[in-house]
């Protein structure tokens, strides 16, 4: 990275800090830090067919992965009562939400809050997944899930979205990277086409072929399965990484 790029990246990261501060300052504060609470919730698998899943997360640290025996197995840690998450499953729709996710739930002036979610989903249930992330960090390890569609909206966050590994059918993915750094891990042996609608950002794409704003891997047009990713980039660094190894799907063709 040259000096010009390094300076640009420094400015971007400073902007992210300012944006995060403004977001947290933009709402009234009647919440208080209390004792650290840890709780687990689960949703039984029962006869779940295709499921539409919504994750609405305001601020903190979000971890998403597969490997659950039930439809959902979740662990939550928080120290502000208003951050207590809500989980609801009805008529094929699963919603995990932080109350008052429009803005942030009364966190102005609170710098020592904790809000951590660990969500694990069943690998075999067909799923449309939508993730809405506010501020903080997120690590979405999605390889192995039976995704039919994937939509991700990121706010002022640093996020990793891991799509590496095997996929048994085509997948359409939409990502709005918002005002944050995004590390997008891509499979090596499954065709990938990433179309980037650039904002004020930098895109690094080692191992991919670039044609204008379109990036493809070596397996694109060769493999039977294709990931089509539409990426709207805001402010921040976009890193498109072809994973040499990754989590393999537990499903067989």
BELJO-V297691 format. One record per run of one state. SS is the DSSP state (2 for helix, 1 for strand, 0 for the rest). FROM is the first residue (numbers start at 1). TO is the last residue. Records with the same first field share a line. If there is no record, write none. Layout:
# BELJO-V297691
SS->FROM-TO / FROM-TO
This chain:
# BELJO-V297691
0->1-2 / 26-32 / 44-50 / 66-71 / 84-84 / 91-92 / 99-114 / 122-126 / 142-146 / 155-156 / 163-170 / 177-178 / 180-181 / 187-190 / 198-200 / 205-208 / 212-213 / 217-225 / 233-234 / 243-253
2->3-25 / 81-83
1->33-43 / 51-65 / 72-80 / 85-90 / 93-98 / 115-121 / 127-141 / 147-154 / 157-162 / 171-176 / 179-179 / 182-186 / 191-197 / 201-204 / 209-211 / 214-216 / 226-232 / 235-242
